[in-house]
């Protein structure tokens, strides 16, 4: 019995020692740790601008220093004060202004002058290949000074825009910050690809949606997969009536459109409506969409309703000129008349006080064409240069719901700053030649300097 007792005693002693060690270890972990060393505050960089248009109203101001720390603007001061110390970026030969916003782009589309161009992209290019091209497009538009875009559907590439957006956010690829509309919606029989034999199943450039219940289901599906905006195609098949009004065939019924808008707004998302003519615009405005895209013809009563409801107008002028020739040659001469009607509508909308945001529909035209040429057309159609620039900065930020972070150069905003030679308010085409691009405090290659 004694040997057994001895073993038991040794075992108990070992356990006791182990418990002491554990207790001491636990106590050590609970002891107050040395406070970590305070992280050094991020150093400021300064932009020395030869002139500044800050987006806050008025003409272009004189030389200024913009202080940037991390991704934010910390301060803005006149250059006549004491020069700052530290890292100063010399832009003294340039005019600084807020990063530009294009509110209607298609990074996954490579131009569609004719039906054949469009069909080839959906039938011959894989979504993966189209996404690779989209990354190139995103880098290119950032180099042109557009630090933010609203990409307003993928044209048959599913939810690839969500992945492009996330890759940019995570620093995987360079590009503008994005809001995306994913698949867009239209009804059965109303959107390409069309004209193929009935027995051949072909892809579509949109999500086909029929009925109010189907509309709600589609909105829920798209939001769950990452859509920031919901886009609908509200009309098709255009013709000019004897009184000069651009007529159309509406796609969705009023009930379907109301269901889309109600469901999206219930989930705190906005709705953009491709509506080019009389009935598509009217149905969209009555349903309460958030923006009218293109709007070649808008009746005066609908302009008044847009003002009352705060509905935005994104006119996309250049793309109409770009596609008109090809579509007229393909048997649709109405596209040439639509440009003249569009200018009259734009002028009426401007006079009525409709909120107008800059948008180009790039992707509907070739991605090798700088979308900033839209500015000159807006001025040609009646805007002042300041109004056109306001549409691509302050107004664009408001449309996207980002006025708290974008649109102006002032303390607290994200450091999205671009620079051009000369005063863009004196010559709006200067915006086609951006010389410096900063997005969220990081500098990117600009214009021709971008690879």
Residue pairs with C-beta under 8 A, 6 or more apart in sequence:
41 69
42 69
42 70
43 69
43 86
43 87
44 67
44 68
44 69
44 74
44 84
44 86
44 87
45 67
45 68
45 69
45 86
45 87
45 88
45 89
45 441
46 65
46 66
46 67
46 68
46 84
46 86
46 87
46 88
46 89
47 65
47 66
47 68
47 88
47 89
47 91
47 96
47 417
47 419
47 438
48 63
48 65
48 79
48 88
48 89
48 90
48 91
48 92
49 63
49 64
49 65
49 66
49 79
49 91
49 92
49 94
49 95
49 96
49 419
50 63
50 91
50 92
50 93
50 94
50 95
51 60
51 61
51 62
51 63
51 64
51 94
51 95
51 96
51 423
52 60
52 61
52 62
52 63
52 64
52 66
52 76
52 95
52 96
52 97
52 409
53 59
53 60
53 61
53 95
53 96
53 97
53 389
53 423
53 424
53 425
54 61
54 76
54 97
54 98
54 408
54 409
54 410
55 97
55 98
55 389
55 390
55 393
55 394
55 407
55 408
55 409
56 408
56 410
59 386
59 425
60 95
60 423
60 424
60 425
62 78
62 79
62 80
63 78
63 79
63 80
63 92
64 76
64 77
64 78
64 79
64 96
65 76
65 77
65 78
65 79
65 81
65 83
65 84
66 73
66 75
66 76
66 96
66 409
66 415
66 417
67 73
67 74
67 75
67 76
67 77
67 84
68 74
68 415
68 417
68 438
68 441
69 441
70 441
71 414
71 415
71 440
71 441
71 442
72 412
72 413
72 414
72 415
72 441
73 409
73 410
73 411
73 412
73 413
73 414
73 415
73 417
74 411
75 411
76 409
76 410
76 411
89 443
91 419
91 436
93 421
94 419
94 420
94 421
94 435
94 436
95 419
95 420
95 421
95 422
95 423
95 424
95 430
96 409
96 417
96 418
96 419
96 436
97 389
97 393
97 409
97 417
97 418
97 419
97 420
97 424
98 393
98 394
98 406
98 407
98 408
98 409
98 416
98 417
98 418
99 145
99 146
99 147
99 148
99 393
99 406
99 416
99 417
99 418
99 437
99 438
99 439
100 144
100 145
100 146
100 147
100 148
100 358
100 372
100 392
100 393
100 396
100 418
100 431
100 434
101 146
101 147
101 148
101 149
101 150
101 357
101 358
101 392
101 393
101 396
101 397
101 400
101 406
101 407
102 141
102 146
102 148
102 149
102 150
102 358
102 359
102 360
102 362
102 371
102 392
102 396
103 149
103 150
103 152
103 291
103 314
103 357
103 358
103 359
103 396
103 399
103 400
104 150
104 152
104 293
104 314
104 316
104 359
104 360
104 361
105 141
105 149
105 150
105 151
105 152
105 359
105 360
105 361
105 362
105 363
105 371
106 151
106 152
106 153
106 154
106 155
106 361
106 362
106 363
106 364
107 134
107 137
107 138
107 141
107 149
107 151
107 161
107 164
107 363
108 130
108 131
108 133
108 134
108 151
108 154
108 155
108 157
108 160
108 161
108 164
108 363
109 121
109 154
109 155
109 363
109 364
110 117
110 121
110 133
110 363
110 366
110 367
111 117
111 363
111 364
111 365
111 366
111 367
112 118
112 121
112 323
112 364
113 322
113 323
113 325
113 326
113 327
114 326
114 327
114 330
115 192
115 195
115 330
118 155
118 192
118 193
118 205
119 192
119 193
121 130
121 155
121 156
122 155
122 156
122 192
122 193
122 202
122 203
122 205
123 193
123 202
123 203
125 133
127 156
127 157
127 158
127 160
130 157
130 160
131 157
131 160
131 163
131 164
134 157
134 160
134 161
134 164
135 164
135 167
135 173
135 175
136 367
137 363
137 367
138 164
138 168
138 173
138 174
138 175
138 176
138 178
139 173
139 174
139 175
139 450
140 367
140 450
141 149
141 175
141 176
141 362
141 367
141 371
142 174
142 175
142 176
142 437
142 439
142 444
142 450
143 434
143 437
143 444
143 445
143 446
143 447
143 449
143 450
144 370
144 371
144 372
144 434
144 446
144 447
145 372
145 418
145 420
145 431
145 434
145 437
145 446
145 447
146 176
146 371
147 176
147 177
147 416
147 418
147 437
147 438
147 439
147 440
148 176
148 177
148 178
148 396
148 397
148 400
148 402
148 406
148 416
149 176
149 177
149 178
149 179
150 178
150 179
150 180
150 181
150 228
150 229
150 272
150 359
150 399
150 400
151 161
151 164
151 165
151 178
151 179
151 180
151 181
152 181
152 184
152 229
152 231
152 272
152 293
152 359
153 161
153 181
153 182
153 183
153 184
153 206
153 231
154 160
154 161
154 182
154 183
154 184
155 184
155 205
155 206
155 363
156 203
156 204
156 205
156 206
158 182
158 183
159 182
159 183
159 225
159 226
159 227
161 178
161 180
161 181
161 182
162 180
162 182
162 225
162 226
162 227
164 173
164 175
164 178
164 180
165 177
165 178
165 179
165 180
165 226
167 173
167 175
168 174
168 175
168 176
168 177
168 178
169 177
174 444
176 439
177 439
177 440
179 228
179 229
179 400
180 226
180 227
180 228
180 229
181 227
181 228
181 229
181 230
181 231
181 272
182 222
182 225
182 226
182 227
183 206
183 207
183 222
183 227
184 205
184 206
184 207
184 231
184 232
184 233
184 274
185 206
185 207
185 208
185 209
185 215
185 218
185 230
185 231
185 232
185 233
185 260
186 206
186 207
186 208
186 209
186 232
186 233
186 251
187 208
187 209
187 210
187 251
187 252
187 256
188 208
188 210
190 233
190 236
190 251
191 204
191 205
191 206
191 208
191 233
191 236
192 204
192 205
193 202
193 203
193 204
193 205
196 202
206 233
207 218
207 222
209 215
209 218
209 252
209 256
209 260
210 256
211 256
212 255
212 256
212 258
212 259
213 259
214 256
215 252
215 256
215 257
215 259
215 260
215 263
216 259
216 260
216 262
216 263
218 260
219 230
219 260
219 263
219 264
219 267
219 269
220 263
220 267
222 230
223 230
223 264
223 267
223 269
227 269
228 269
228 270
229 269
229 270
229 271
229 272
230 260
230 264
230 269
230 270
230 271
230 272
231 271
231 272
231 273
231 274
231 293
232 251
232 252
232 257
232 260
232 271
232 272
232 273
232 274
232 284
232 289
233 251
233 274
234 250
234 251
234 252
234 257
234 273
234 274
234 275
234 280
234 281
234 283
234 284
235 248
235 249
235 250
235 251
235 274
235 275
235 276
235 277
235 279
235 280
235 281
236 248
236 249
236 251
237 248
237 249
238 246
238 247
238 248
238 276
238 277
238 296
238 334
238 335
238 338
239 246
239 247
239 248
239 334
240 246
240 247
240 334
240 337
240 338
240 341
241 247
244 341
245 278
245 297
245 299
246 276
246 277
246 278
246 296
246 297
246 337
246 338
246 341
247 277
247 278
247 279
248 276
248 277
248 278
248 279
248 280
249 279
250 279
250 280
250 283
251 280
252 260
252 283
254 283
254 286
254 287
257 273
257 283
257 284
257 286
257 287
257 289
258 287
258 288
260 271
260 287
261 271
261 287
261 288
261 289
264 270
264 271
265 271
265 288
270 290
270 291
270 401
271 289
271 290
271 291
272 289
272 290
272 291
272 293
272 314
273 280
273 281
273 284
273 289
273 291
273 292
273 293
274 280
274 293
274 294
275 281
275 283
275 284
275 292
275 293
275 294
275 295
276 294
276 295
276 296
276 297
276 338
277 296
277 297
278 297
278 299
281 292
281 295
281 297
281 298
281 299
281 302
282 299
282 302
284 292
285 292
285 302
285 305
285 306
285 309
285 311
286 305
288 309
288 311
289 311
290 311
290 312
290 399
291 311
291 312
291 313
291 314
291 357
291 399
292 298
292 306
292 311
292 312
292 313
292 314
293 314
293 316
293 359
294 314
294 315
294 316
294 320
294 361
295 313
295 314
295 315
295 342
295 345
295 349
296 320
296 338
296 341
296 342
296 345
297 341
297 342
297 345
298 306
298 313
298 345
298 348
298 349
300 348
300 352
303 348
303 349
303 352
303 354
304 352
305 311
306 312
306 313
306 349
306 352
306 354
306 355
307 352
307 353
307 354
310 355
311 354
311 355
312 354
312 355
312 356
312 357
312 399
313 349
313 354
313 355
313 356
313 357
314 356
314 357
314 358
314 359
314 399
315 342
315 345
315 346
315 349
315 356
315 359
315 378
316 359
316 360
316 361
316 364
316 374
317 342
317 346
317 374
317 377
317 378
317 381
318 360
318 361
318 365
318 371
318 373
318 374
318 377
319 360
319 361
319 362
319 364
319 365
320 335
320 338
320 339
320 342
321 339
321 377
322 364
322 365
322 369
323 335
323 364
323 365
324 335
324 336
324 338
324 339
325 336
327 335
328 335
328 336
343 381
346 378
346 381
346 382
347 381
347 382
349 356
350 356
350 381
350 382
350 383
350 387
355 395
355 398
355 399
356 383
356 391
356 395
357 391
357 392
357 395
357 396
357 398
357 399
358 374
358 375
358 378
358 388
358 391
358 392
358 395
358 396
359 374
360 371
360 374
362 369
362 371
370 432
372 431
372 432
372 434
373 429
373 432
375 385
375 388
375 389
375 392
375 428
375 429
375 431
375 432
376 428
376 429
378 387
378 388
378 391
379 385
379 388
379 428
383 391
385 424
385 425
385 426
385 427
385 428
386 425
388 428
389 424
389 425
389 428
389 431
393 406
393 407
393 408
394 403
394 407
394 408
395 407
396 406
396 407
397 403
397 405
397 406
397 407
397 408
398 407
400 406
405 413
405 414
406 413
406 414
406 416
407 413
409 417
414 440
414 441
415 438
415 439
415 440
415 441
416 438
416 439
416 440
417 436
417 438
418 434
418 436
418 437
418 438
418 446
419 434
419 435
419 436
420 430
420 431
420 433
420 434
420 435
421 430
421 433
421 435
422 430
423 430
424 430
424 431
433 447
434 446
434 447
435 446
435 447
436 443
436 446
437 443
437 444
437 445
437 446
438 444
444 450
445 451
